[in-house]
Amino acid sequence: MSSSENQLTIDDLETVYDALAQAIDIAGADKTPLFLVKLALLNANALGQAQPFLAHVKIALQDL
């Protein structure tokens, strides 16, 4: 995963979580999968490399 210098604070993580939850509510149940794919692709592009994103996908699939 990312190095500790790039990690968000707990407060920032809570802010991101709240924004994500609100955006999912706004998108609605029928559009949530499309929204999440668009968000994931935008974040993958922001990372600038495929490998960190692929590692994040693997981690996110754990313990679902």
Secondary structure as GFF3:
##gff-version 3
##sequence-region A 1 64
A	DSSP	three_ten_helix	4	6	.	.	.	ID=ss1
A	DSSP	alpha_helix	10	27	.	.	.	ID=ss2
A	DSSP	alpha_helix	32	47	.	.	.	ID=ss3
A	DSSP	alpha_helix	50	61	.	.	.	ID=ss4
###
